[in-house]
């Protein structure tokens, strides 16, 4: 998972450091990002299942839901992290799609 997170970070840095990305580069970044985000989503599902299991076992053992929530959040921190990173990653994809659409409209407008 760390390898995918590093690559995701690299793509975002490359995009923002690029002064004038072309369509092919944007498409490659978007393809890579969407694949990484899919993988991270599968990891998020696993973390959520683990969190739920710990929550169930803790409440069955007599712990209150509030107390067990704190314990689960501490024992499965990747769940929160993945939620935030995945959300931010999809926002970055939206920005890249907008840039690609802009390039496409510019090409159409200059060919008229």
Phi and psi restraints in degrees (range 20) as a CNS / XPLOR table:
assign (resid 1 and name C) (resid 2 and name N)
       (resid 2 and name CA) (resid 2 and name C) 1.0 -61.4 20.0 2
assign (resid 2 and name N) (resid 2 and name CA)
       (resid 2 and name C) (resid 3 and name N) 1.0 -36.8 20.0 2
assign (resid 2 and name C) (resid 3 and name N)
       (resid 3 and name CA) (resid 3 and name C) 1.0 -62.2 20.0 2
assign (resid 3 and name N) (resid 3 and name CA)
       (resid 3 and name C) (resid 4 and name N) 1.0 -41.6 20.0 2
assign (resid 3 and name C) (resid 4 and name N)
       (resid 4 and name CA) (resid 4 and name C) 1.0 -69.3 20.0 2
assign (resid 4 and name N) (resid 4 and name CA)
       (resid 4 and name C) (resid 5 and name N) 1.0 -37.9 20.0 2
assign (resid 4 and name C) (resid 5 and name N)
       (resid 5 and name CA) (resid 5 and name C) 1.0 -65.3 20.0 2
assign (resid 5 and name N) (resid 5 and name CA)
       (resid 5 and name C) (resid 6 and name N) 1.0 -40.0 20.0 2
assign (resid 5 and name C) (resid 6 and name N)
       (resid 6 and name CA) (resid 6 and name C) 1.0 -63.5 20.0 2
assign (resid 6 and name N) (resid 6 and name CA)
       (resid 6 and name C) (resid 7 and name N) 1.0 -43.2 20.0 2
assign (resid 6 and name C) (resid 7 and name N)
       (resid 7 and name CA) (resid 7 and name C) 1.0 -64.8 20.0 2
assign (resid 7 and name N) (resid 7 and name CA)
       (resid 7 and name C) (resid 8 and name N) 1.0 -40.6 20.0 2
assign (resid 7 and name C) (resid 8 and name N)
       (resid 8 and name CA) (resid 8 and name C) 1.0 -60.0 20.0 2
assign (resid 8 and name N) (resid 8 and name CA)
       (resid 8 and name C) (resid 9 and name N) 1.0 -43.8 20.0 2
assign (resid 8 and name C) (resid 9 and name N)
       (resid 9 and name CA) (resid 9 and name C) 1.0 -62.4 20.0 2
assign (resid 9 and name N) (resid 9 and name CA)
       (resid 9 and name C) (resid 10 and name N) 1.0 -41.6 20.0 2
assign (resid 9 and name C) (resid 10 and name N)
       (resid 10 and name CA) (resid 10 and name C) 1.0 -61.6 20.0 2
assign (resid 10 and name N) (resid 10 and name CA)
       (resid 10 and name C) (resid 11 and name N) 1.0 -43.3 20.0 2
assign (resid 10 and name C) (resid 11 and name N)
       (resid 11 and name CA) (resid 11 and name C) 1.0 -61.4 20.0 2
assign (resid 11 and name N) (resid 11 and name CA)
       (resid 11 and name C) (resid 12 and name N) 1.0 -45.3 20.0 2
assign (resid 11 and name C) (resid 12 and name N)
       (resid 12 and name CA) (resid 12 and name C) 1.0 -63.2 20.0 2
assign (resid 12 and name N) (resid 12 and name CA)
       (resid 12 and name C) (resid 13 and name N) 1.0 -42.8 20.0 2
assign (resid 12 and name C) (resid 13 and name N)
       (resid 13 and name CA) (resid 13 and name C) 1.0 -62.9 20.0 2
assign (resid 13 and name N) (resid 13 and name CA)
       (resid 13 and name C) (resid 14 and name N) 1.0 -43.2 20.0 2
assign (resid 13 and name C) (resid 14 and name N)
       (resid 14 and name CA) (resid 14 and name C) 1.0 -61.1 20.0 2
assign (resid 14 and name N) (resid 14 and name CA)
       (resid 14 and name C) (resid 15 and name N) 1.0 -43.1 20.0 2
assign (resid 14 and name C) (resid 15 and name N)
       (resid 15 and name CA) (resid 15 and name C) 1.0 -62.5 20.0 2
assign (resid 15 and name N) (resid 15 and name CA)
       (resid 15 and name C) (resid 16 and name N) 1.0 -47.9 20.0 2
assign (resid 15 and name C) (resid 16 and name N)
       (resid 16 and name CA) (resid 16 and name C) 1.0 -75.2 20.0 2
assign (resid 16 and name N) (resid 16 and name CA)
       (resid 16 and name C) (resid 17 and name N) 1.0 -21.2 20.0 2
assign (resid 16 and name C) (resid 17 and name N)
       (resid 17 and name CA) (resid 17 and name C) 1.0 -87.9 20.0 2
assign (resid 17 and name N) (resid 17 and name CA)
       (resid 17 and name C) (resid 18 and name N) 1.0 -13.8 20.0 2
assign (resid 17 and name C) (resid 18 and name N)
       (resid 18 and name CA) (resid 18 and name C) 1.0 -77.1 20.0 2
assign (resid 18 and name N) (resid 18 and name CA)
       (resid 18 and name C) (resid 19 and name N) 1.0 128.0 20.0 2
assign (resid 18 and name C) (resid 19 and name N)
       (resid 19 and name CA) (resid 19 and name C) 1.0 -79.1 20.0 2
assign (resid 19 and name N) (resid 19 and name CA)
       (resid 19 and name C) (resid 20 and name N) 1.0 -32.6 20.0 2
assign (resid 19 and name C) (resid 20 and name N)
       (resid 20 and name CA) (resid 20 and name C) 1.0 -150.3 20.0 2
assign (resid 20 and name N) (resid 20 and name CA)
       (resid 20 and name C) (resid 21 and name N) 1.0 75.6 20.0 2
assign (resid 20 and name C) (resid 21 and name N)
       (resid 21 and name CA) (resid 21 and name C) 1.0 -67.3 20.0 2
assign (resid 21 and name N) (resid 21 and name CA)
       (resid 21 and name C) (resid 22 and name N) 1.0 140.9 20.0 2
assign (resid 21 and name C) (resid 22 and name N)
       (resid 22 and name CA) (resid 22 and name C) 1.0 -92.1 20.0 2
assign (resid 22 and name N) (resid 22 and name CA)
       (resid 22 and name C) (resid 23 and name N) 1.0 168.0 20.0 2
assign (resid 22 and name C) (resid 23 and name N)
       (resid 23 and name CA) (resid 23 and name C) 1.0 -58.8 20.0 2
assign (resid 23 and name N) (resid 23 and name CA)
       (resid 23 and name C) (resid 24 and name N) 1.0 -39.2 20.0 2
assign (resid 23 and name C) (resid 24 and name N)
       (resid 24 and name CA) (resid 24 and name C) 1.0 -64.3 20.0 2
assign (resid 24 and name N) (resid 24 and name CA)
       (resid 24 and name C) (resid 25 and name N) 1.0 -41.7 20.0 2
assign (resid 24 and name C) (resid 25 and name N)
       (resid 25 and name CA) (resid 25 and name C) 1.0 -66.7 20.0 2
assign (resid 25 and name N) (resid 25 and name CA)
       (resid 25 and name C) (resid 26 and name N) 1.0 -42.9 20.0 2
assign (resid 25 and name C) (resid 26 and name N)
       (resid 26 and name CA) (resid 26 and name C) 1.0 -60.1 20.0 2
assign (resid 26 and name N) (resid 26 and name CA)
       (resid 26 and name C) (resid 27 and name N) 1.0 -42.6 20.0 2
assign (resid 26 and name C) (resid 27 and name N)
       (resid 27 and name CA) (resid 27 and name C) 1.0 -63.0 20.0 2
assign (resid 27 and name N) (resid 27 and name CA)
       (resid 27 and name C) (resid 28 and name N) 1.0 -41.5 20.0 2
assign (resid 27 and name C) (resid 28 and name N)
       (resid 28 and name CA) (resid 28 and name C) 1.0 -64.0 20.0 2
assign (resid 28 and name N) (resid 28 and name CA)
       (resid 28 and name C) (resid 29 and name N) 1.0 -46.4 20.0 2
assign (resid 28 and name C) (resid 29 and name N)
       (resid 29 and name CA) (resid 29 and name C) 1.0 -60.1 20.0 2
assign (resid 29 and name N) (resid 29 and name CA)
       (resid 29 and name C) (resid 30 and name N) 1.0 -44.1 20.0 2
assign (resid 29 and name C) (resid 30 and name N)
       (resid 30 and name CA) (resid 30 and name C) 1.0 -64.2 20.0 2
assign (resid 30 and name N) (resid 30 and name CA)
       (resid 30 and name C) (resid 31 and name N) 1.0 -40.5 20.0 2
assign (resid 30 and name C) (resid 31 and name N)
       (resid 31 and name CA) (resid 31 and name C) 1.0 -62.8 20.0 2
assign (resid 31 and name N) (resid 31 and name CA)
       (resid 31 and name C) (resid 32 and name N) 1.0 -47.5 20.0 2
assign (resid 31 and name C) (resid 32 and name N)
       (resid 32 and name CA) (resid 32 and name C) 1.0 -62.5 20.0 2
assign (resid 32 and name N) (resid 32 and name CA)
       (resid 32 and name C) (resid 33 and name N) 1.0 -45.1 20.0 2
assign (resid 32 and name C) (resid 33 and name N)
       (resid 33 and name CA) (resid 33 and name C) 1.0 -63.1 20.0 2
assign (resid 33 and name N) (resid 33 and name CA)
       (resid 33 and name C) (resid 34 and name N) 1.0 -43.7 20.0 2
assign (resid 33 and name C) (resid 34 and name N)
       (resid 34 and name CA) (resid 34 and name C) 1.0 -65.6 20.0 2
assign (resid 34 and name N) (resid 34 and name CA)
       (resid 34 and name C) (resid 35 and name N) 1.0 -36.4 20.0 2
assign (resid 34 and name C) (resid 35 and name N)
       (resid 35 and name CA) (resid 35 and name C) 1.0 -65.7 20.0 2
assign (resid 35 and name N) (resid 35 and name CA)
       (resid 35 and name C) (resid 36 and name N) 1.0 -43.7 20.0 2
assign (resid 35 and name C) (resid 36 and name N)
       (resid 36 and name CA) (resid 36 and name C) 1.0 -64.6 20.0 2
assign (resid 36 and name N) (resid 36 and name CA)
       (resid 36 and name C) (resid 37 and name N) 1.0 -42.5 20.0 2
assign (resid 36 and name C) (resid 37 and name N)
       (resid 37 and name CA) (resid 37 and name C) 1.0 -64.9 20.0 2
assign (resid 37 and name N) (resid 37 and name CA)
       (resid 37 and name C) (resid 38 and name N) 1.0 -35.1 20.0 2
assign (resid 37 and name C) (resid 38 and name N)
       (resid 38 and name CA) (resid 38 and name C) 1.0 -62.6 20.0 2
assign (resid 38 and name N) (resid 38 and name CA)
       (resid 38 and name C) (resid 39 and name N) 1.0 -47.0 20.0 2
assign (resid 38 and name C) (resid 39 and name N)
       (resid 39 and name CA) (resid 39 and name C) 1.0 -59.7 20.0 2
assign (resid 39 and name N) (resid 39 and name CA)
       (resid 39 and name C) (resid 40 and name N) 1.0 -46.0 20.0 2
assign (resid 39 and name C) (resid 40 and name N)
       (resid 40 and name CA) (resid 40 and name C) 1.0 -63.5 20.0 2
assign (resid 40 and name N) (resid 40 and name CA)
       (resid 40 and name C) (resid 41 and name N) 1.0 -32.4 20.0 2
assign (resid 40 and name C) (resid 41 and name N)
       (resid 41 and name CA) (resid 41 and name C) 1.0 -65.4 20.0 2
assign (resid 41 and name N) (resid 41 and name CA)
       (resid 41 and name C) (resid 42 and name N) 1.0 -38.4 20.0 2
assign (resid 41 and name C) (resid 42 and name N)
       (resid 42 and name CA) (resid 42 and name C) 1.0 -65.5 20.0 2
assign (resid 42 and name N) (resid 42 and name CA)
       (resid 42 and name C) (resid 43 and name N) 1.0 -36.0 20.0 2
assign (resid 42 and name C) (resid 43 and name N)
       (resid 43 and name CA) (resid 43 and name C) 1.0 -68.0 20.0 2
assign (resid 43 and name N) (resid 43 and name CA)
       (resid 43 and name C) (resid 44 and name N) 1.0 -36.0 20.0 2
assign (resid 43 and name C) (resid 44 and name N)
       (resid 44 and name CA) (resid 44 and name C) 1.0 -64.8 20.0 2
assign (resid 44 and name N) (resid 44 and name CA)
       (resid 44 and name C) (resid 45 and name N) 1.0 -40.2 20.0 2
assign (resid 44 and name C) (resid 45 and name N)
       (resid 45 and name CA) (resid 45 and name C) 1.0 -61.6 20.0 2
assign (resid 45 and name N) (resid 45 and name CA)
       (resid 45 and name C) (resid 46 and name N) 1.0 -43.3 20.0 2
assign (resid 45 and name C) (resid 46 and name N)
       (resid 46 and name CA) (resid 46 and name C) 1.0 -61.9 20.0 2
assign (resid 46 and name N) (resid 46 and name CA)
       (resid 46 and name C) (resid 47 and name N) 1.0 -43.3 20.0 2
assign (resid 46 and name C) (resid 47 and name N)
       (resid 47 and name CA) (resid 47 and name C) 1.0 -64.9 20.0 2
assign (resid 47 and name N) (resid 47 and name CA)
       (resid 47 and name C) (resid 48 and name N) 1.0 -38.1 20.0 2
assign (resid 47 and name C) (resid 48 and name N)
       (resid 48 and name CA) (resid 48 and name C) 1.0 -66.4 20.0 2
assign (resid 48 and name N) (resid 48 and name CA)
       (resid 48 and name C) (resid 49 and name N) 1.0 -40.3 20.0 2
assign (resid 48 and name C) (resid 49 and name N)
       (resid 49 and name CA) (resid 49 and name C) 1.0 -62.9 20.0 2
assign (resid 49 and name N) (resid 49 and name CA)
       (resid 49 and name C) (resid 50 and name N) 1.0 -41.5 20.0 2
assign (resid 49 and name C) (resid 50 and name N)
       (resid 50 and name CA) (resid 50 and name C) 1.0 -64.4 20.0 2
assign (resid 50 and name N) (resid 50 and name CA)
       (resid 50 and name C) (resid 51 and name N) 1.0 -43.6 20.0 2
assign (resid 50 and name C) (resid 51 and name N)
       (resid 51 and name CA) (resid 51 and name C) 1.0 -59.7 20.0 2
assign (resid 51 and name N) (resid 51 and name CA)
       (resid 51 and name C) (resid 52 and name N) 1.0 -47.0 20.0 2
assign (resid 51 and name C) (resid 52 and name N)
       (resid 52 and name CA) (resid 52 and name C) 1.0 -62.1 20.0 2
assign (resid 52 and name N) (resid 52 and name CA)
       (resid 52 and name C) (resid 53 and name N) 1.0 -40.4 20.0 2
assign (resid 52 and name C) (resid 53 and name N)
       (resid 53 and name CA) (resid 53 and name C) 1.0 -62.6 20.0 2
assign (resid 53 and name N) (resid 53 and name CA)
       (resid 53 and name C) (resid 54 and name N) 1.0 -46.3 20.0 2
assign (resid 53 and name C) (resid 54 and name N)
       (resid 54 and name CA) (resid 54 and name C) 1.0 -63.8 20.0 2
assign (resid 54 and name N) (resid 54 and name CA)
       (resid 54 and name C) (resid 55 and name N) 1.0 -37.4 20.0 2
assign (resid 54 and name C) (resid 55 and name N)
       (resid 55 and name CA) (resid 55 and name C) 1.0 -64.2 20.0 2
assign (resid 55 and name N) (resid 55 and name CA)
       (resid 55 and name C) (resid 56 and name N) 1.0 -46.9 20.0 2
assign (resid 55 and name C) (resid 56 and name N)
       (resid 56 and name CA) (resid 56 and name C) 1.0 -61.8 20.0 2
assign (resid 56 and name N) (resid 56 and name CA)
       (resid 56 and name C) (resid 57 and name N) 1.0 -48.7 20.0 2
assign (resid 56 and name C) (resid 57 and name N)
       (resid 57 and name CA) (resid 57 and name C) 1.0 -63.4 20.0 2
assign (resid 57 and name N) (resid 57 and name CA)
       (resid 57 and name C) (resid 58 and name N) 1.0 -39.2 20.0 2
assign (resid 57 and name C) (resid 58 and name N)
       (resid 58 and name CA) (resid 58 and name C) 1.0 -67.8 20.0 2
assign (resid 58 and name N) (resid 58 and name CA)
       (resid 58 and name C) (resid 59 and name N) 1.0 -42.5 20.0 2
assign (resid 58 and name C) (resid 59 and name N)
       (resid 59 and name CA) (resid 59 and name C) 1.0 -71.5 20.0 2
assign (resid 59 and name N) (resid 59 and name CA)
       (resid 59 and name C) (resid 60 and name N) 1.0 -31.0 20.0 2
assign (resid 59 and name C) (resid 60 and name N)
       (resid 60 and name CA) (resid 60 and name C) 1.0 -68.3 20.0 2
assign (resid 60 and name N) (resid 60 and name CA)
       (resid 60 and name C) (resid 61 and name N) 1.0 -28.9 20.0 2
assign (resid 60 and name C) (resid 61 and name N)
       (resid 61 and name CA) (resid 61 and name C) 1.0 -81.8 20.0 2
assign (resid 61 and name N) (resid 61 and name CA)
       (resid 61 and name C) (resid 62 and name N) 1.0 -1.4 20.0 2
assign (resid 61 and name C) (resid 62 and name N)
       (resid 62 and name CA) (resid 62 and name C) 1.0 107.9 20.0 2
assign (resid 62 and name N) (resid 62 and name CA)
       (resid 62 and name C) (resid 63 and name N) 1.0 -2.4 20.0 2
assign (resid 62 and name C) (resid 63 and name N)
       (resid 63 and name CA) (resid 63 and name C) 1.0 -74.1 20.0 2
assign (resid 63 and name N) (resid 63 and name CA)
       (resid 63 and name C) (resid 64 and name N) 1.0 145.3 20.0 2
assign (resid 63 and name C) (resid 64 and name N)
       (resid 64 and name CA) (resid 64 and name C) 1.0 -71.3 20.0 2
assign (resid 64 and name N) (resid 64 and name CA)
       (resid 64 and name C) (resid 65 and name N) 1.0 158.4 20.0 2
assign (resid 64 and name C) (resid 65 and name N)
       (resid 65 and name CA) (resid 65 and name C) 1.0 -61.9 20.0 2
assign (resid 65 and name N) (resid 65 and name CA)
       (resid 65 and name C) (resid 66 and name N) 1.0 -42.0 20.0 2
assign (resid 65 and name C) (resid 66 and name N)
       (resid 66 and name CA) (resid 66 and name C) 1.0 -62.3 20.0 2
assign (resid 66 and name N) (resid 66 and name CA)
       (resid 66 and name C) (resid 67 and name N) 1.0 -45.7 20.0 2
assign (resid 66 and name C) (resid 67 and name N)
       (resid 67 and name CA) (resid 67 and name C) 1.0 -66.7 20.0 2
assign (resid 67 and name N) (resid 67 and name CA)
       (resid 67 and name C) (resid 68 and name N) 1.0 -40.8 20.0 2
assign (resid 67 and name C) (resid 68 and name N)
       (resid 68 and name CA) (resid 68 and name C) 1.0 -68.9 20.0 2
assign (resid 68 and name N) (resid 68 and name CA)
       (resid 68 and name C) (resid 69 and name N) 1.0 -32.4 20.0 2
assign (resid 68 and name C) (resid 69 and name N)
       (resid 69 and name CA) (resid 69 and name C) 1.0 -60.8 20.0 2
assign (resid 69 and name N) (resid 69 and name CA)
       (resid 69 and name C) (resid 70 and name N) 1.0 -44.4 20.0 2
assign (resid 69 and name C) (resid 70 and name N)
       (resid 70 and name CA) (resid 70 and name C) 1.0 -62.3 20.0 2
assign (resid 70 and name N) (resid 70 and name CA)
       (resid 70 and name C) (resid 71 and name N) 1.0 -43.7 20.0 2
assign (resid 70 and name C) (resid 71 and name N)
       (resid 71 and name CA) (resid 71 and name C) 1.0 -63.4 20.0 2
assign (resid 71 and name N) (resid 71 and name CA)
       (resid 71 and name C) (resid 72 and name N) 1.0 -46.5 20.0 2
assign (resid 71 and name C) (resid 72 and name N)
       (resid 72 and name CA) (resid 72 and name C) 1.0 -63.3 20.0 2
assign (resid 72 and name N) (resid 72 and name CA)
       (resid 72 and name C) (resid 73 and name N) 1.0 -41.9 20.0 2
assign (resid 72 and name C) (resid 73 and name N)
       (resid 73 and name CA) (resid 73 and name C) 1.0 -61.4 20.0 2
assign (resid 73 and name N) (resid 73 and name CA)
       (resid 73 and name C) (resid 74 and name N) 1.0 -35.8 20.0 2
assign (resid 73 and name C) (resid 74 and name N)
       (resid 74 and name CA) (resid 74 and name C) 1.0 -73.6 20.0 2
assign (resid 74 and name N) (resid 74 and name CA)
       (resid 74 and name C) (resid 75 and name N) 1.0 -38.6 20.0 2
assign (resid 74 and name C) (resid 75 and name N)
       (resid 75 and name CA) (resid 75 and name C) 1.0 -80.5 20.0 2
assign (resid 75 and name N) (resid 75 and name CA)
       (resid 75 and name C) (resid 76 and name N) 1.0 -21.4 20.0 2
assign (resid 75 and name C) (resid 76 and name N)
       (resid 76 and name CA) (resid 76 and name C) 1.0 -129.2 20.0 2
assign (resid 76 and name N) (resid 76 and name CA)
       (resid 76 and name C) (resid 77 and name N) 1.0 65.3 20.0 2
assign (resid 76 and name C) (resid 77 and name N)
       (resid 77 and name CA) (resid 77 and name C) 1.0 -68.7 20.0 2
assign (resid 77 and name N) (resid 77 and name CA)
       (resid 77 and name C) (resid 78 and name N) 1.0 -22.2 20.0 2
assign (resid 77 and name C) (resid 78 and name N)
       (resid 78 and name CA) (resid 78 and name C) 1.0 -65.4 20.0 2
assign (resid 78 and name N) (resid 78 and name CA)
       (resid 78 and name C) (resid 79 and name N) 1.0 -22.0 20.0 2
assign (resid 78 and name C) (resid 79 and name N)
       (resid 79 and name CA) (resid 79 and name C) 1.0 -62.4 20.0 2
assign (resid 79 and name N) (resid 79 and name CA)
       (resid 79 and name C) (resid 80 and name N) 1.0 -50.4 20.0 2
assign (resid 79 and name C) (resid 80 and name N)
       (resid 80 and name CA) (resid 80 and name C) 1.0 -62.9 20.0 2
assign (resid 80 and name N) (resid 80 and name CA)
       (resid 80 and name C) (resid 81 and name N) 1.0 -46.3 20.0 2
assign (resid 80 and name C) (resid 81 and name N)
       (resid 81 and name CA) (resid 81 and name C) 1.0 -58.4 20.0 2
assign (resid 81 and name N) (resid 81 and name CA)
       (resid 81 and name C) (resid 82 and name N) 1.0 -47.8 20.0 2
assign (resid 81 and name C) (resid 82 and name N)
       (resid 82 and name CA) (resid 82 and name C) 1.0 -64.3 20.0 2
assign (resid 82 and name N) (resid 82 and name CA)
       (resid 82 and name C) (resid 83 and name N) 1.0 -39.2 20.0 2
assign (resid 82 and name C) (resid 83 and name N)
       (resid 83 and name CA) (resid 83 and name C) 1.0 -56.2 20.0 2
assign (resid 83 and name N) (resid 83 and name CA)
       (resid 83 and name C) (resid 84 and name N) 1.0 -48.8 20.0 2
assign (resid 83 and name C) (resid 84 and name N)
       (resid 84 and name CA) (resid 84 and name C) 1.0 -66.7 20.0 2
assign (resid 84 and name N) (resid 84 and name CA)
       (resid 84 and name C) (resid 85 and name N) 1.0 -44.1 20.0 2
assign (resid 84 and name C) (resid 85 and name N)
       (resid 85 and name CA) (resid 85 and name C) 1.0 -67.3 20.0 2
assign (resid 85 and name N) (resid 85 and name CA)
       (resid 85 and name C) (resid 86 and name N) 1.0 -42.4 20.0 2
assign (resid 85 and name C) (resid 86 and name N)
       (resid 86 and name CA) (resid 86 and name C) 1.0 -63.3 20.0 2
assign (resid 86 and name N) (resid 86 and name CA)
       (resid 86 and name C) (resid 87 and name N) 1.0 -43.9 20.0 2
assign (resid 86 and name C) (resid 87 and name N)
       (resid 87 and name CA) (resid 87 and name C) 1.0 -60.3 20.0 2
assign (resid 87 and name N) (resid 87 and name CA)
       (resid 87 and name C) (resid 88 and name N) 1.0 -47.5 20.0 2
assign (resid 87 and name C) (resid 88 and name N)
       (resid 88 and name CA) (resid 88 and name C) 1.0 -64.2 20.0 2
assign (resid 88 and name N) (resid 88 and name CA)
       (resid 88 and name C) (resid 89 and name N) 1.0 -37.9 20.0 2
assign (resid 88 and name C) (resid 89 and name N)
       (resid 89 and name CA) (resid 89 and name C) 1.0 -62.2 20.0 2
assign (resid 89 and name N) (resid 89 and name CA)
       (resid 89 and name C) (resid 90 and name N) 1.0 -41.8 20.0 2
assign (resid 89 and name C) (resid 90 and name N)
       (resid 90 and name CA) (resid 90 and name C) 1.0 -68.4 20.0 2
assign (resid 90 and name N) (resid 90 and name CA)
       (resid 90 and name C) (resid 91 and name N) 1.0 -31.8 20.0 2
assign (resid 90 and name C) (resid 91 and name N)
       (resid 91 and name CA) (resid 91 and name C) 1.0 -64.8 20.0 2
assign (resid 91 and name N) (resid 91 and name CA)
       (resid 91 and name C) (resid 92 and name N) 1.0 -41.0 20.0 2
assign (resid 91 and name C) (resid 92 and name N)
       (resid 92 and name CA) (resid 92 and name C) 1.0 -63.2 20.0 2
assign (resid 92 and name N) (resid 92 and name CA)
       (resid 92 and name C) (resid 93 and name N) 1.0 -40.1 20.0 2
assign (resid 92 and name C) (resid 93 and name N)
       (resid 93 and name CA) (resid 93 and name C) 1.0 -60.4 20.0 2
assign (resid 93 and name N) (resid 93 and name CA)
       (resid 93 and name C) (resid 94 and name N) 1.0 -40.0 20.0 2
assign (resid 93 and name C) (resid 94 and name N)
       (resid 94 and name CA) (resid 94 and name C) 1.0 -60.1 20.0 2
assign (resid 94 and name N) (resid 94 and name CA)
       (resid 94 and name C) (resid 95 and name N) 1.0 -42.3 20.0 2
assign (resid 94 and name C) (resid 95 and name N)
       (resid 95 and name CA) (resid 95 and name C) 1.0 -63.4 20.0 2
assign (resid 95 and name N) (resid 95 and name CA)
       (resid 95 and name C) (resid 96 and name N) 1.0 -43.9 20.0 2
assign (resid 95 and name C) (resid 96 and name N)
       (resid 96 and name CA) (resid 96 and name C) 1.0 -64.0 20.0 2
assign (resid 96 and name N) (resid 96 and name CA)
       (resid 96 and name C) (resid 97 and name N) 1.0 -39.4 20.0 2
assign (resid 96 and name C) (resid 97 and name N)
       (resid 97 and name CA) (resid 97 and name C) 1.0 -62.4 20.0 2
assign (resid 97 and name N) (resid 97 and name CA)
       (resid 97 and name C) (resid 98 and name N) 1.0 -40.5 20.0 2
assign (resid 97 and name C) (resid 98 and name N)
       (resid 98 and name CA) (resid 98 and name C) 1.0 -63.0 20.0 2
assign (resid 98 and name N) (resid 98 and name CA)
       (resid 98 and name C) (resid 99 and name N) 1.0 -41.0 20.0 2
assign (resid 98 and name C) (resid 99 and name N)
       (resid 99 and name CA) (resid 99 and name C) 1.0 -64.1 20.0 2
assign (resid 99 and name N) (resid 99 and name CA)
       (resid 99 and name C) (resid 100 and name N) 1.0 -41.5 20.0 2
assign (resid 99 and name C) (resid 100 and name N)
       (resid 100 and name CA) (resid 100 and name C) 1.0 -65.4 20.0 2
assign (resid 100 and name N) (resid 100 and name CA)
       (resid 100 and name C) (resid 101 and name N) 1.0 -40.8 20.0 2
assign (resid 100 and name C) (resid 101 and name N)
       (resid 101 and name CA) (resid 101 and name C) 1.0 -63.2 20.0 2
assign (resid 101 and name N) (resid 101 and name CA)
       (resid 101 and name C) (resid 102 and name N) 1.0 -39.8 20.0 2
assign (resid 101 and name C) (resid 102 and name N)
       (resid 102 and name CA) (resid 102 and name C) 1.0 -62.8 20.0 2
assign (resid 102 and name N) (resid 102 and name CA)
       (resid 102 and name C) (resid 103 and name N) 1.0 -45.7 20.0 2
assign (resid 102 and name C) (resid 103 and name N)
       (resid 103 and name CA) (resid 103 and name C) 1.0 -60.7 20.0 2
assign (resid 103 and name N) (resid 103 and name CA)
       (resid 103 and name C) (resid 104 and name N) 1.0 -40.1 20.0 2
assign (resid 103 and name C) (resid 104 and name N)
       (resid 104 and name CA) (resid 104 and name C) 1.0 -64.3 20.0 2
assign (resid 104 and name N) (resid 104 and name CA)
       (resid 104 and name C) (resid 105 and name N) 1.0 -44.5 20.0 2
assign (resid 104 and name C) (resid 105 and name N)
       (resid 105 and name CA) (resid 105 and name C) 1.0 -67.1 20.0 2
assign (resid 105 and name N) (resid 105 and name CA)
       (resid 105 and name C) (resid 106 and name N) 1.0 -35.7 20.0 2
assign (resid 105 and name C) (resid 106 and name N)
       (resid 106 and name CA) (resid 106 and name C) 1.0 -63.1 20.0 2
assign (resid 106 and name N) (resid 106 and name CA)
       (resid 106 and name C) (resid 107 and name N) 1.0 -42.5 20.0 2
assign (resid 106 and name C) (resid 107 and name N)
       (resid 107 and name CA) (resid 107 and name C) 1.0 -64.6 20.0 2
assign (resid 107 and name N) (resid 107 and name CA)
       (resid 107 and name C) (resid 108 and name N) 1.0 -41.2 20.0 2
assign (resid 107 and name C) (resid 108 and name N)
       (resid 108 and name CA) (resid 108 and name C) 1.0 -65.5 20.0 2
assign (resid 108 and name N) (resid 108 and name CA)
       (resid 108 and name C) (resid 109 and name N) 1.0 -43.5 20.0 2
assign (resid 108 and name C) (resid 109 and name N)
       (resid 109 and name CA) (resid 109 and name C) 1.0 -68.9 20.0 2
assign (resid 109 and name N) (resid 109 and name CA)
       (resid 109 and name C) (resid 110 and name N) 1.0 -31.3 20.0 2
assign (resid 109 and name C) (resid 110 and name N)
       (resid 110 and name CA) (resid 110 and name C) 1.0 -81.9 20.0 2
assign (resid 110 and name N) (resid 110 and name CA)
       (resid 110 and name C) (resid 111 and name N) 1.0 -18.3 20.0 2
assign (resid 110 and name C) (resid 111 and name N)
       (resid 111 and name CA) (resid 111 and name C) 1.0 -86.1 20.0 2
assign (resid 111 and name N) (resid 111 and name CA)
       (resid 111 and name C) (resid 112 and name N) 1.0 -8.8 20.0 2
